[in-house]
Amino acid sequence: MSLTTATAPPAAPGPKGRRSRQARRSRLEPPNRWAGLLTIGWLIVVAVPLLVMISWSLQSRDAYLAEGPLAPPRAITAENLVTVFDSGFLQFFLNTAVVTVACVGLTLMVAVPAAYAIVRSPSRIVAAGFRGFLLGLAIPAQATIIPIYLMIARMGLYDTLGAIILPTTAFSLPLAVLVLASALRDVPREQYEAMTLDGASSWRMMFSLVVPMSLGSVITVGIYTALTAWNGFIFPLILTQSEDQRVLTLGLWSFQSEFGVNVPGLMTAVLLSALPVFVAYLFARRWLIAGLAGVGGK
């Protein structure tokens, strides 16, 4: 008769055990007061200007000039909303939306196949193309504005929305290709081999395997491109002239005249133009941060 007895392996801790250990560890570790103070300081830096902008947008221009910039509004008025919409805000908003949607669509149409070719192709030409995309990260848009102006003028696109869409898309591609190529390298090689044995073409692998498995990075690239196009300033300023082609960032200039600035009207227009960006960031913040941190495809 054997005297040895089998020893059962220790049971895995359940969720209640993990929570109790985390609570015990949090009681033992001292609170990071410096981090808390810095967080409160940063919150004040961000919140105070936003509250001031809201306060200015709720009072009339006469009350703003009479009471001063730091006085809270005594009477809330919709006068600034009327002024903003009378200045052509809806046309500026529509132009900005067209530019943003077109830039996002073109960027994804070019960046996804380019990243797929970079990851899957052993060609040196494709590798050289990837290095060319990365070189675009080091070139500022201001340094290329004169060549871009000449190309747009010779293409007959000056003072059109296409003059804004093409260079904005071109400067969004380097980061988009870099993020997507990093995400596509995380797709297991066995998945590619299995679809190859099933006779799948490259296009089918890209749309049936690569895009679904790297959807987080695709969304991140779309959000980043949309933010860049929505807040673009230099290309609309240089490459458009007429009021019909004006976007929101240039439309804010209409509140500035030779003799002064309509501050309440300008703050109302700024808040309305930033509202879609804030909503998009609020709903897609997790994808944006994860993708820019390089883990969006995992």
GIDAKA-V400436 format. One line per field, one symbol per residue. ss: DSSP state (H for helix, E for strand, - for the rest). psi: psi as a letter, one per 20 degrees, with the letter a starting at -180 (. if undefined). burial: b if it has 24 or more other C-alpha atoms within 12 Angstrom, else e. A space follows every 50 residues. Layout:
ss: ???
psi: ???
burial: ???
//
This chain:
ss: --------------HHHHHHHHHHHHHH----HHHHHHHHHHHHHHHHHH HHHHHHH---HHHHHHH-----------HHHHHHHH--HHHHHHHHHHHH HHHHHHHHHHHHHHHHHHHH---HHHHHHHHHHHHHHH--HHHHHHHHHH HHHH-------HHHHHHHHHHHHHHHHHHHHHHH----HHHHHHHHH--- -HHHHHHHHHHHH-HHHHHHHHHHHHHHHH---HHHHHH---HHH--HHH HHHHHE----E-HHHHHHHHHHHHHHHHHHHHHHHHHHHHHH------
psi: ppiqqpppqpqpprhhgghhghhghhhhpqqnhghgghggghhghhhghg hgggghiiqrhghghghrhipqphppqjhhgggghijkhhggggghgggg ggggggghhghghghghhhhpjqhghhhhghgghhhhioqhhijhghhgg ghghikjpkrhhhhgghgghiigghghgghhhhhiipphhgghghghikq rhhhhghhggghikhghghggggghggghhjqggghghjqgqhhjqrghh hhhijpahiapngggghghgghhighgggghghkggggghghijjhi.
burial: eeeeeeeeeeeeeeeeeeeeeeeeeeeeeeeeeeeeeeeeeeeeeeeeee ebbbbbbbbbbebbeeeeeeeebeeeeeebbebbbebbbbebbebbbbbb bbbbbbbbebbbbbbbbbbbeeeeeeeeebeebeebeeeebeeebeebbe ebeeeeebbbbbbbbbbbbbbbbbbbbbbbbbbbbbbeeeebeeeeeeee eeeebbeebbbebbbbbbbbbbbbbbbbbbbbbbbbbbbbeeeebbbbbb bbbbbeeeeeebbbbbbbbbbbbbeebeeeeeebeebbebbbebbbbe
//
